[in-house]
Amino acid sequence: MPISISTIIVSAQLVVAVADTVPKFDIARNCKLDVAATTALSVGQPLKNCIRDEQRAQQQLTRQWSKFPAANKTSCVADEDIAPSYVSLLTCLQMDQWAR
């Protein structure tokens, strides 16, 4: 299957962006979608817990970002395209570290 030039250019830009800083995710939106998908009526506390967990994971990623190999960052960020989550991204990066 041939790869287009535009795909290569976009992918190359993603690699540079991933290597420099922690990506920006819309925590509130993602938590609302996540909580709505997993709970029936009561969303207040689960939403607060989700946002708290995401903020903590984002802070940890910010502190440790430079320690993760660029290839692992690129791979893990690419996995976050549908429902981006700092918790999921941190877990992916940590699992890659443990696998080494």
Sequence and secondary structure as in RCSB ss.txt:
>XXXX:A:sequence
MPISISTIIVSAQLVVAVADTVPKFDIARNCKLDVAATTALSVGQPLKNCIRDEQRAQQQLTRQWSKFPAANKTS
CVADEDIAPSYVSLLTCLQMDQWAR
>XXXX:A:secstr
    HHHHHHHHHHHHHHHHS     HHHHHHHHHHHH SS  HHHHHHHHHHHHHHHHHHHHHGGGS HHHHHH
HHHTTSSS  HHHHHHHHHHHHHH 
